[in-house]
Amino acid sequence: MENRQDAAWREAIACLPETRAAMLREIAMQDKIEELRLRCGEAPGVRTGGREQTLALPPVPADELRETVSRASRYSLHSCAESMKNGFLPLAGGHRLGLCGTAVTENGAVTGVRRISSLNLRVARQIETIDRILLPFAAENPLLSLLVLAPPGCGKTTLVREWVRLVSDAGHTVAVADERGEIAGLFEGVPQFRVGRHTDILEGCTKKQAALMLLKTMSPALLALDEITAPEDAKAVSLCTHCGTAVIACAHAAGLDDLRQRPIYRELLALGAFHQAVIIEKQDGQRVYRMERWEETKC
């Protein structure tokens, strides 16, 4: 297999101990890797095209996991406490390190993770090749609210990010309620992804909190959220609807029929919060994008 050196891959694995990073710099098909899985006592695995495969490399010892977490936090776990509550560490370049192990709780709330048992390094890439797909829709009416539907791992967040960039660079003010830092990937105040020249970002708080603040202070024409998973997230969308601000968000659903089965989404549809949907499907290993209007779907 061809060893294609990929800048995003090399940047992502920089948080690993040098011995492991050196091994991984030599593996093939780097530009196709979406995630690197490190599990205590097991050989590393990589996820490409939605499937995981094990690499022919030495197993990962516990001390390597601990060192990786220390390096990823720049040897200051205290400064990363807020993101660790959500089970990850943000990295330069928009990459992130997911943590598994023993949850630390206080007053019933998770405050961190210790005794690390596995790590998931998500490799972030800006994928502007979908511009040709999105541009006709964005050019038609970029300020119609849009819901992105797809099963896990099909690129919902990527589509939200590129829509934000296109709308922002067209001259519209956009705000991003980036609860988990996955849309813009702020690192020391700088977005690690291109999200447009007229985009403001608020991360580290709930979607509802962020929506309230952004609507009051930044006057966006479009507000972008990531995945809607809880009633509080739906309230954030409702706030925007009542303020006349367009919304783009995404949901785990295989399609419109699947979406209608879930109470949280039925409520949003009843409010008329979204005008159109992009449905992402995989056909023969390739992503296929389809736009549908709500009036056409009779939701």
TORKOL-4160 file (C-alpha; in steps of 0.2 Angstrom, whole numbers, padded with zeros to 4 digits, m for minus):
299
<pt num="1" X="0000" Y="0000" Z="0000"/>
<pt num="2" X="0006" Y="0017" Z="m0004"/>
<pt num="3" X="0012" Y="0028" Z="0010"/>
<pt num="4" X="0005" Y="0045" Z="0007"/>
<pt num="5" X="0011" Y="0058" Z="0019"/>
<pt num="6" X="m0003" Y="0068" Z="0026"/>
<pt num="7" X="m0001" Y="0084" Z="0035"/>
<pt num="8" X="m0017" Y="0082" Z="0046"/>
<pt num="9" X="m0012" Y="0065" Z="0051"/>
<pt num="10" X="0006" Y="0070" Z="0056"/>
<pt num="11" X="m0001" Y="0085" Z="0065"/>
<pt num="12" X="m0014" Y="0074" Z="0075"/>
<pt num="13" X="m0001" Y="0061" Z="0081"/>
<pt num="14" X="0011" Y="0074" Z="0087"/>
<pt num="15" X="0002" Y="0072" Z="0104"/>
<pt num="16" X="0008" Y="0054" Z="0105"/>
<pt num="17" X="0025" Y="0049" Z="0113"/>
<pt num="18" X="0039" Y="0050" Z="0100"/>
<pt num="19" X="0042" Y="0032" Z="0098"/>
<pt num="20" X="0024" Y="0028" Z="0094"/>
<pt num="21" X="0022" Y="0043" Z="0083"/>
<pt num="22" X="0037" Y="0038" Z="0073"/>
<pt num="23" X="0029" Y="0021" Z="0070"/>
<pt num="24" X="0013" Y="0029" Z="0064"/>
<pt num="25" X="0022" Y="0041" Z="0053"/>
<pt num="26" X="0026" Y="0026" Z="0042"/>
<pt num="27" X="0010" Y="0018" Z="0039"/>
<pt num="28" X="0000" Y="0018" Z="0023"/>
<pt num="29" X="m0015" Y="0028" Z="0018"/>
<pt num="30" X="m0013" Y="0041" Z="0030"/>
<pt num="31" X="m0025" Y="0053" Z="0021"/>
<pt num="32" X="m0039" Y="0041" Z="0023"/>
<pt num="33" X="m0038" Y="0039" Z="0042"/>
<pt num="34" X="m0052" Y="0046" Z="0052"/>
<pt num="35" X="m0048" Y="0040" Z="0069"/>
<pt num="36" X="m0034" Y="0032" Z="0079"/>
<pt num="37" X="m0039" Y="0020" Z="0093"/>
<pt num="38" X="m0027" Y="0016" Z="0107"/>
<pt num="39" X="m0033" Y="0003" Z="0119"/>
<pt num="40" X="m0023" Y="m0003" Z="0134"/>
<pt num="41" X="m0014" Y="m0020" Z="0130"/>
<pt num="42" X="m0020" Y="m0020" Z="0112"/>
<pt num="43" X="m0012" Y="m0015" Z="0095"/>
<pt num="44" X="m0017" Y="0002" Z="0089"/>
<pt num="45" X="m0032" Y="0002" Z="0077"/>
<pt num="46" X="m0037" Y="0015" Z="0063"/>
<pt num="47" X="m0054" Y="0019" Z="0057"/>
<pt num="48" X="m0056" Y="0022" Z="0038"/>
<pt num="49" X="m0073" Y="0023" Z="0029"/>
<pt num="50" X="m0083" Y="0019" Z="0044"/>
<pt num="51" X="m0073" Y="0002" Z="0048"/>
<pt num="52" X="m0059" Y="m0001" Z="0060"/>
<pt num="53" X="m0044" Y="m0011" Z="0057"/>
<pt num="54" X="m0029" Y="m0017" Z="0068"/>
<pt num="55" X="m0012" Y="m0011" Z="0064"/>
<pt num="56" X="0003" Y="m0023" Z="0064"/>
<pt num="57" X="0011" Y="m0013" Z="0078"/>
<pt num="58" X="0016" Y="m0017" Z="0096"/>
<pt num="59" X="0002" Y="m0016" Z="0109"/>
<pt num="60" X="m0001" Y="0000" Z="0119"/>
<pt num="61" X="0005" Y="0000" Z="0137"/>
<pt num="62" X="m0004" Y="0009" Z="0151"/>
<pt num="63" X="0010" Y="0022" Z="0153"/>
<pt num="64" X="0009" Y="0027" Z="0135"/>
<pt num="65" X="m0009" Y="0031" Z="0137"/>
<pt num="66" X="m0005" Y="0042" Z="0152"/>
<pt num="67" X="0009" Y="0050" Z="0143"/>
<pt num="68" X="m0002" Y="0054" Z="0128"/>
<pt num="69" X="m0015" Y="0062" Z="0139"/>
<pt num="70" X="m0001" Y="0073" Z="0148"/>
<pt num="71" X="0006" Y="0078" Z="0131"/>
<pt num="72" X="m0011" Y="0082" Z="0124"/>
<pt num="73" X="m0015" Y="0093" Z="0139"/>
<pt num="74" X="0002" Y="0101" Z="0138"/>
<pt num="75" X="0006" Y="0094" Z="0155"/>
<pt num="76" X="m0008" Y="0105" Z="0163"/>
<pt num="77" X="m0023" Y="0094" Z="0166"/>
<pt num="78" X="m0031" Y="0107" Z="0177"/>
<pt num="79" X="m0032" Y="0119" Z="0162"/>
<pt num="80" X="m0041" Y="0106" Z="0152"/>
<pt num="81" X="m0054" Y="0102" Z="0166"/>
<pt num="82" X="m0069" Y="0109" Z="0157"/>
<pt num="83" X="m0066" Y="0098" Z="0141"/>
<pt num="84" X="m0061" Y="0083" Z="0151"/>
<pt num="85" X="m0079" Y="0084" Z="0160"/>
<pt num="86" X="m0085" Y="0080" Z="0142"/>
<pt num="87" X="m0073" Y="0066" Z="0139"/>
<pt num="88" X="m0060" Y="0074" Z="0127"/>
<pt num="89" X="m0045" Y="0085" Z="0125"/>
<pt num="90" X="m0044" Y="0098" Z="0111"/>
<pt num="91" X="m0029" Y="0098" Z="0101"/>
<pt num="92" X="m0021" Y="0111" Z="0089"/>
<pt num="93" X="m0027" Y="0109" Z="0071"/>
<pt num="94" X="m0045" Y="0105" Z="0077"/>
<pt num="95" X="m0040" Y="0087" Z="0081"/>
<pt num="96" X="m0047" Y="0080" Z="0098"/>
<pt num="97" X="m0042" Y="0066" Z="0109"/>
<pt num="98" X="m0057" Y="0056" Z="0117"/>
<pt num="99" X="m0055" Y="0048" Z="0134"/>
<pt num="100" X="m0061" Y="0032" Z="0141"/>
<pt num="101" X="m0057" Y="0024" Z="0159"/>
<pt num="102" X="m0065" Y="0027" Z="0176"/>
<pt num="103" X="m0076" Y="0042" Z="0177"/>
<pt num="104" X="m0073" Y="0054" Z="0192"/>
<pt num="105" X="m0090" Y="0061" Z="0198"/>
<pt num="106" X="m0094" Y="0075" Z="0211"/>
<pt num="107" X="m0112" Y="0078" Z="0216"/>
<pt num="108" X="m0118" Y="0066" Z="0203"/>
<pt num="109" X="m0109" Y="0075" Z="0189"/>
<pt num="110" X="m0094" Y="0069" Z="0179"/>
<pt num="111" X="m0079" Y="0080" Z="0182"/>
<pt num="112" X="m0066" Y="0070" Z="0173"/>
<pt num="113" X="m0058" Y="0053" Z="0168"/>
<pt num="114" X="m0044" Y="0044" Z="0177"/>
<pt num="115" X="m0036" Y="0027" Z="0175"/>
<pt num="116" X="m0036" Y="0029" Z="0156"/>
<pt num="117" X="m0041" Y="0013" Z="0147"/>
<pt num="118" X="m0042" Y="0019" Z="0129"/>
<pt num="119" X="m0040" Y="0034" Z="0118"/>
<pt num="120" X="m0048" Y="0039" Z="0102"/>
<pt num="121" X="m0038" Y="0052" Z="0092"/>
<pt num="122" X="m0050" Y="0060" Z="0079"/>
<pt num="123" X="m0041" Y="0067" Z="0064"/>
<pt num="124" X="m0049" Y="0083" Z="0058"/>
<pt num="125" X="m0048" Y="0088" Z="0040"/>
<pt num="126" X="m0056" Y="0103" Z="0031"/>
<pt num="127" X="m0066" Y="0095" Z="0016"/>
<pt num="128" X="m0070" Y="0109" Z="0004"/>
<pt num="129" X="m0073" Y="0096" Z="m0010"/>
<pt num="130" X="m0091" Y="0097" Z="m0005"/>
<pt num="131" X="m0092" Y="0115" Z="m0011"/>
<pt num="132" X="m0099" Y="0109" Z="m0028"/>
<pt num="133" X="m0113" Y="0100" Z="m0019"/>
<pt num="134" X="m0117" Y="0114" Z="m0007"/>
<pt num="135" X="m0115" Y="0130" Z="m0018"/>
<pt num="136" X="m0131" Y="0128" Z="m0028"/>
<pt num="137" X="m0141" Y="0126" Z="m0012"/>
<pt num="138" X="m0132" Y="0140" Z="m0003"/>
<pt num="139" X="m0133" Y="0152" Z="m0018"/>
<pt num="140" X="m0152" Y="0149" Z="m0019"/>
<pt num="141" X="m0156" Y="0154" Z="m0001"/>
<pt num="142" X="m0143" Y="0152" Z="0011"/>
<pt num="143" X="m0153" Y="0159" Z="0026"/>
<pt num="144" X="m0167" Y="0146" Z="0026"/>
<pt num="145" X="m0165" Y="0135" Z="0041"/>
<pt num="146" X="m0157" Y="0118" Z="0037"/>
<pt num="147" X="m0156" Y="0101" Z="0046"/>
<pt num="148" X="m0142" Y="0089" Z="0041"/>
<pt num="149" X="m0147" Y="0071" Z="0043"/>
<pt num="150" X="m0136" Y="0056" Z="0043"/>
<pt num="151" X="m0131" Y="0040" Z="0053"/>
<pt num="152" X="m0115" Y="0042" Z="0064"/>
<pt num="153" X="m0099" Y="0045" Z="0055"/>
<pt num="154" X="m0106" Y="0051" Z="0038"/>
<pt num="155" X="m0099" Y="0069" Z="0039"/>
<pt num="156" X="m0114" Y="0079" Z="0047"/>
<pt num="157" X="m0102" Y="0091" Z="0056"/>
<pt num="158" X="m0091" Y="0093" Z="0041"/>
<pt num="159" X="m0106" Y="0099" Z="0031"/>
<pt num="160" X="m0112" Y="0111" Z="0044"/>
<pt num="161" X="m0094" Y="0118" Z="0045"/>
<pt num="162" X="m0093" Y="0121" Z="0026"/>
<pt num="163" X="m0111" Y="0128" Z="0025"/>
<pt num="164" X="m0105" Y="0141" Z="0038"/>
<pt num="165" X="m0090" Y="0145" Z="0028"/>
<pt num="166" X="m0099" Y="0148" Z="0012"/>
<pt num="167" X="m0113" Y="0158" Z="0020"/>
<pt num="168" X="m0101" Y="0169" Z="0030"/>
<pt num="169" X="m0089" Y="0172" Z="0015"/>
<pt num="170" X="m0105" Y="0177" Z="0005"/>
<pt num="171" X="m0106" Y="0192" Z="0017"/>
<pt num="172" X="m0119" Y="0186" Z="0030"/>
<pt num="173" X="m0115" Y="0187" Z="0049"/>
<pt num="174" X="m0114" Y="0169" Z="0056"/>
<pt num="175" X="m0113" Y="0163" Z="0074"/>
<pt num="176" X="m0108" Y="0146" Z="0080"/>
<pt num="177" X="m0113" Y="0138" Z="0096"/>
<pt num="178" X="m0099" Y="0126" Z="0097"/>
<pt num="179" X="m0103" Y="0116" Z="0113"/>
<pt num="180" X="m0089" Y="0103" Z="0110"/>
<pt num="181" X="m0078" Y="0113" Z="0099"/>
<pt num="182" X="m0081" Y="0102" Z="0084"/>
<pt num="183" X="m0087" Y="0115" Z="0071"/>
<pt num="184" X="m0073" Y="0128" Z="0072"/>
<pt num="185" X="m0061" Y="0120" Z="0084"/>
<pt num="186" X="m0055" Y="0135" Z="0093"/>
<pt num="187" X="m0037" Y="0133" Z="0100"/>
<pt num="188" X="m0031" Y="0148" Z="0110"/>
<pt num="189" X="m0045" Y="0159" Z="0102"/>
<pt num="190" X="m0040" Y="0154" Z="0084"/>
<pt num="191" X="m0052" Y="0143" Z="0074"/>
<pt num="192" X="m0043" Y="0128" Z="0068"/>
<pt num="193" X="m0055" Y="0126" Z="0053"/>
<pt num="194" X="m0059" Y="0139" Z="0040"/>
<pt num="195" X="m0077" Y="0145" Z="0045"/>
<pt num="196" X="m0078" Y="0161" Z="0035"/>
<pt num="197" X="m0073" Y="0179" Z="0037"/>
<pt num="198" X="m0089" Y="0185" Z="0046"/>
<pt num="199" X="m0091" Y="0171" Z="0059"/>
<pt num="200" X="m0092" Y="0173" Z="0078"/>
<pt num="201" X="m0089" Y="0157" Z="0089"/>
<pt num="202" X="m0094" Y="0153" Z="0107"/>
<pt num="203" X="m0089" Y="0137" Z="0114"/>
<pt num="204" X="m0088" Y="0128" Z="0131"/>
<pt num="205" X="m0106" Y="0130" Z="0136"/>
<pt num="206" X="m0123" Y="0122" Z="0131"/>
<pt num="207" X="m0131" Y="0126" Z="0115"/>
<pt num="208" X="m0145" Y="0135" Z="0124"/>
<pt num="209" X="m0133" Y="0146" Z="0134"/>
<pt num="210" X="m0123" Y="0149" Z="0118"/>
<pt num="211" X="m0139" Y="0153" Z="0108"/>
<pt num="212" X="m0145" Y="0166" Z="0121"/>
<pt num="213" X="m0128" Y="0175" Z="0122"/>
<pt num="214" X="m0125" Y="0175" Z="0103"/>
<pt num="215" X="m0143" Y="0181" Z="0099"/>
<pt num="216" X="m0141" Y="0195" Z="0111"/>
<pt num="217" X="m0124" Y="0201" Z="0107"/>
<pt num="218" X="m0119" Y="0196" Z="0090"/>
<pt num="219" X="m0135" Y="0198" Z="0079"/>
<pt num="220" X="m0132" Y="0183" Z="0068"/>
<pt num="221" X="m0142" Y="0180" Z="0052"/>
<pt num="222" X="m0138" Y="0162" Z="0054"/>
<pt num="223" X="m0134" Y="0152" Z="0070"/>
<pt num="224" X="m0125" Y="0135" Z="0068"/>
<pt num="225" X="m0127" Y="0121" Z="0081"/>
<pt num="226" X="m0120" Y="0104" Z="0080"/>
<pt num="227" X="m0130" Y="0088" Z="0084"/>
<pt num="228" X="m0147" Y="0090" Z="0092"/>
<pt num="229" X="m0148" Y="0076" Z="0105"/>
<pt num="230" X="m0158" Y="0083" Z="0120"/>
<pt num="231" X="m0173" Y="0094" Z="0124"/>
<pt num="232" X="m0161" Y="0109" Z="0129"/>
<pt num="233" X="m0154" Y="0108" Z="0112"/>
<pt num="234" X="m0171" Y="0109" Z="0104"/>
<pt num="235" X="m0175" Y="0125" Z="0115"/>
<pt num="236" X="m0159" Y="0133" Z="0108"/>
<pt num="237" X="m0167" Y="0130" Z="0090"/>
<pt num="238" X="m0184" Y="0137" Z="0096"/>
<pt num="239" X="m0175" Y="0153" Z="0103"/>
<pt num="240" X="m0168" Y="0156" Z="0086"/>
<pt num="241" X="m0185" Y="0153" Z="0077"/>
<pt num="242" X="m0194" Y="0165" Z="0088"/>
<pt num="243" X="m0180" Y="0178" Z="0085"/>
<pt num="244" X="m0181" Y="0176" Z="0066"/>
<pt num="245" X="m0163" Y="0169" Z="0065"/>
<pt num="246" X="m0160" Y="0155" Z="0053"/>
<pt num="247" X="m0152" Y="0139" Z="0060"/>
<pt num="248" X="m0142" Y="0125" Z="0054"/>
<pt num="249" X="m0140" Y="0110" Z="0064"/>
<pt num="250" X="m0138" Y="0091" Z="0063"/>
<pt num="251" X="m0147" Y="0075" Z="0069"/>
<pt num="252" X="m0143" Y="0057" Z="0070"/>
<pt num="253" X="m0156" Y="0050" Z="0058"/>
<pt num="254" X="m0155" Y="0038" Z="0043"/>
<pt num="255" X="m0168" Y="0049" Z="0034"/>
<pt num="256" X="m0185" Y="0058" Z="0036"/>
<pt num="257" X="m0195" Y="0043" Z="0042"/>
<pt num="258" X="m0182" Y="0039" Z="0055"/>
<pt num="259" X="m0182" Y="0057" Z="0061"/>
<pt num="260" X="m0201" Y="0057" Z="0063"/>
<pt num="261" X="m0200" Y="0043" Z="0075"/>
<pt num="262" X="m0191" Y="0053" Z="0088"/>
<pt num="263" X="m0201" Y="0065" Z="0099"/>
<pt num="264" X="m0188" Y="0078" Z="0101"/>
<pt num="265" X="m0187" Y="0081" Z="0082"/>
<pt num="266" X="m0206" Y="0079" Z="0080"/>
<pt num="267" X="m0208" Y="0095" Z="0091"/>
<pt num="268" X="m0195" Y="0105" Z="0080"/>
<pt num="269" X="m0204" Y="0100" Z="0065"/>
<pt num="270" X="m0221" Y="0105" Z="0072"/>
<pt num="271" X="m0213" Y="0122" Z="0076"/>
<pt num="272" X="m0208" Y="0125" Z="0058"/>
<pt num="273" X="m0190" Y="0127" Z="0064"/>
<pt num="274" X="m0183" Y="0120" Z="0048"/>
<pt num="275" X="m0187" Y="0123" Z="0030"/>
<pt num="276" X="m0176" Y="0110" Z="0022"/>
<pt num="277" X="m0165" Y="0095" Z="0025"/>
<pt num="278" X="m0149" Y="0088" Z="0018"/>
<pt num="279" X="m0149" Y="0069" Z="0019"/>
<pt num="280" X="m0132" Y="0061" Z="0018"/>
<pt num="281" X="m0131" Y="0043" Z="0013"/>
<pt num="282" X="m0117" Y="0030" Z="0009"/>
<pt num="283" X="m0118" Y="0021" Z="m0008"/>
<pt num="284" X="m0104" Y="0010" Z="m0013"/>
<pt num="285" X="m0093" Y="0017" Z="0001"/>
<pt num="286" X="m0096" Y="0035" Z="m0006"/>
<pt num="287" X="m0106" Y="0049" Z="0002"/>
<pt num="288" X="m0121" Y="0055" Z="m0007"/>
<pt num="289" X="m0130" Y="0071" Z="m0003"/>
<pt num="290" X="m0148" Y="0075" Z="m0006"/>
<pt num="291" X="m0158" Y="0091" Z="m0002"/>
<pt num="292" X="m0177" Y="0090" Z="0002"/>
<pt num="293" X="m0188" Y="0104" Z="0007"/>
<pt num="294" X="m0200" Y="0102" Z="0021"/>
<pt num="295" X="m0215" Y="0107" Z="0011"/>
<pt num="296" X="m0211" Y="0094" Z="m0001"/>
<pt num="297" X="m0209" Y="0081" Z="0013"/>
<pt num="298" X="m0226" Y="0086" Z="0021"/>
<pt num="299" X="m0217" Y="0085" Z="0038"/>
